[in-house]
Every structure is written in structure tokens, then in C-alpha cells.
């Protein structure tokens, strides 16, 4: 495992890479003995410095919850990161591409909690009962660590590669729609690039919310009412560049759009 000094140094590197929109060498190439616990410690140290600097935490992202994403990354277990208020966009917004590194888009559902949720024995039914509503979303990936050869340790350390989210306008309670069958048809500049259904996320997109509550319980923490939980992609990531118009048709949950400028 890494020392406290090494954890601090890597967290500082990632904070600077975030400010400079740059990429650093793989952590696991430099510290081959680093483990998952180290990566969450690095992420936590970075998170705390961001909160101390005045940013406001609004939720959590869950990643690598679908076979599509696991195959795309070569990483086979879910992970999580934090989301701040200044990373939330609305459908139709322009997104400055220079604010991110290795920019890609994923198709997801986000959930807003109406009550706290805690493990260690949280089930899908518990998660559904705690959810106020679901909303269609796009996640902007932002990777500050070189992509080739990275492991889950690298990804988690880099806040699970989270950059921003784009939220749609349609809200659905879990009892209003079968969330498993919400579709996603992702297009770039009018051409369909990726398709999928939300059941690709652990069989039900809210399963990840229960997983996260149970994961948090290992550290004596819980998910709080009002938090946004981004549940994981059910398509492969799509690369985007400046000038790209992105649109995703979520069927009964509407369409989410954005443009990279």
C-alpha cells in the first residue's frame, strides 16, 4: 500500500492535471503495488481539497456497471466517484471541450434520492423506495491519467474518470416506468453511434444505487437525501471533439442534447 506522503503527492498531481486539463503517467506504472484502497484514499484526499476550496458536492457517480463498459475498459468491477455542483449541465447546453481531457460521452440514468440510503444489506427494493425520481443523463468522461494500460486503481484515483453530466428534463418515479427498458440511442452530428437499454446496468439501473449504499457502509457512511446518483453507462463511451453535436433519444424519457464548443 502507498504511504500517506505518496497519496498526498498523487492527489496533488491529479488536482494540477484537473486545473491544467492535462494527463499524467499511470499511477500503477509508477507504483505497481498500489491497491484499490489506495486509489479511494487518493480520490478522497482530492475530494476534500476541492470541498475546502469551496466546491459543493451534489452526488456520486457509479462506473463500470455494464458489460459494455467493462469490455470497453478491461475493468470488471464497479467503481465510484464524486460530483460537484459546477459539473452539472442541462440538456441543450454548450460544453467547453477544453475543460476536459480524453473527452468521451456515456449514456446513463441518474437518480435523485428522497430519503437517505445506507447498507450493509441494501437491496434493489430499498433503493427504489429511497429514489424520488429518475432522469435521463449523459456523462462526460474526463481522464487525467494516460489510458493505455490503466487499471481500476488508476481510474478510481482519477475520480472514476468523471468530468460532468448533462441532465434531461423528464422526471419519472420508479413506479411510473419500467426503468430496465429505458432505451438510449446516442448520436453524434446526426449519426447513430451507440445503442443500449438500461437493463444492461446490473440487470436494473437502480441496482447500482444499492451497491453504492452497501459499499459506503464499509466506511461508516451513507447516501443522503437530495443526492444525485449517476448509475453507470449502458453503452460504450463515444469520443467527442470540438464542434460535435450530441443527442441521445431515451424514448419515453425524452431526448438529451449538448454541443461541444
Helices and strands as residue ranges (DSSP letters): H 4-20, H 27-30, H 36-52, E 57-63, H 67-73, E 79-84, G 85-87, E 88-90, E 94-95, G 97-99, E 104-113, H 124-130, E 131-141, H 152-157, G 159-161, E 162-172, G 179-181, E 183-188, E 191-197, G 198-200, H 207-217, E 228-230, E 238-239, E 245-249, G 251-253, E 255-260
